[in-house]
Amino acid sequence: MLFFELLRYALNIDANPPAISADDWEKMHQLAREQCLLGVIYKAVERMPEQHRPPKRLLLQWFVEAEQIHHQNEKVYEACAVVTELFEKAHIGCCVLKGQGNAVMYDDPFSRMPGDIDLWVDSSKVIIEDGFMIVGNKRLKTGAHVYHHIDVEDVHGVSLEVHTKPSFMNNLIHNKNMQFFFSNNAPAQFAHKVEMPEGKGTINVPTPYFNIVYQLAHISKHFFQEGIGLRQFVDYYFVLRKAEGCSHKELQELLSSLGLYKFAQAVMYVEQQVFSLEERYFIAPVSEKYGRFLLNEIMLSGNFGAYDKRVDDFHRKTALGRNLERLNRDIRLMRLFPSEALWEPVFRIWHFFWRIKNT
């Protein structure tokens, strides 16, 4: 696929740029938008010989979009530094999940489309009083509180989610194993520091081994909830390469206990087909059957399912419609991934009563 060739060139995986017509450039730009990869793909545009670049109008538009992404990254990096310092001064262990923790692995750490800040904290030290989270001498206004995170007021104009748990599985048995893995490995994540670019300070991020498990769970969760885009698979490409040398036998046993082994096989197919990932980085054998299905869903859905033409406004914008669409999605995914699909409505009901009790 032409878009995959362009993406590989953008990431310096392929040395030679693909030949792209003016009409195809419009399609490439739209796909990059749908997959939240405008900044990443623009790195390919910059490196191309002038005669192979997009038409001037599109080139100028893309340049402006890439600059906006760069400036937004600067803003989010600065907010990450502020948030990390705030929690650490209050002696609350924390680490930044995905987001800027992934962006620092890119060749250009300002090219990844940023989102909000997901901060995993030591939940035993989280205090909430009268709708405020108490962090040292600061009171942060809280919003929605769900099983694994609490929405907190913006920091430097950036949305903040404070995670009491990094992620979860729908299957309650697998989820119990996952939470045990997270809690056992929390201290190492809260102490694993990396430098942000341009002297913007340091943040704590997950270790490579932990990231393999956590980000696979994150991709799986969104895949089952609403859909997932290629941005998360670009992230995972860098995560896998960063974790070279991890024991794959040990990892596969862990993934099996978490119900993620089959999904890992599908993800390896996507990483191989889209990014030409070398076999030494595989954490599970490639499954073409599961992988083809996953890749097709990625290209149909776009980033977090936002461009899925199979979902109309009723099923996207109303509470009843969203719940019906979840059930429809469960049915579609049940054939290949029965465990998570069958447990999804069970978890949703359990979570409804959990929120009544805990919020």
Sequence and secondary structure as in RCSB ss.txt:
>XXXX:A:sequence
MLFFELLRYALNIDANPPAISADDWEKMHQLAREQCLLGVIYKAVERMPEQHRPPKRLLLQWFVEAEQIHHQNEK
VYEACAVVTELFEKAHIGCCVLKGQGNAVMYDDPFSRMPGDIDLWVDSSKVIIEDGFMIVGNKRLKTGAHVYHHI
DVEDVHGVSLEVHTKPSFMNNLIHNKNMQFFFSNNAPAQFAHKVEMPEGKGTINVPTPYFNIVYQLAHISKHFFQ
EGIGLRQFVDYYFVLRKAEGCSHKELQELLSSLGLYKFAQAVMYVEQQVFSLEERYFIAPVSEKYGRFLLNEIML
SGNFGAYDKRVDDFHRKTALGRNLERLNRDIRLMRLFPSEALWEPVFRIWHFFWRIKNT
>XXXX:A:secstr
 HHHHHHHHHTTSSSS     HHHHHHHHHHHHHTT HHHHHHHHHHS GGGS  HHHHHHHHHHHHHHHHHHHH
HHHHHHHHHHHHHHTT  EEEESHHHHHTTSSSTT S    EEEEE GGG EEETTEEEETTEEEEEEEE SSEE
EEEEETTEEEEEESSS   SSHHHHHHHHHHHHHHHHHHHT EEE GGG  EEE   HHHHHHHHHHHHHHHHHH
T   THHHHHHHHHHHHTTT  HHHHHHHHHHTT HHHHHHHHHHHHHHH   GGG SS   HHHHHHHHHHHHH
H GGGTT TTS HHHHHSHHHHHHHHHHHHHHHHTT HHHHHHHHHHHHHHHHHHHHH 
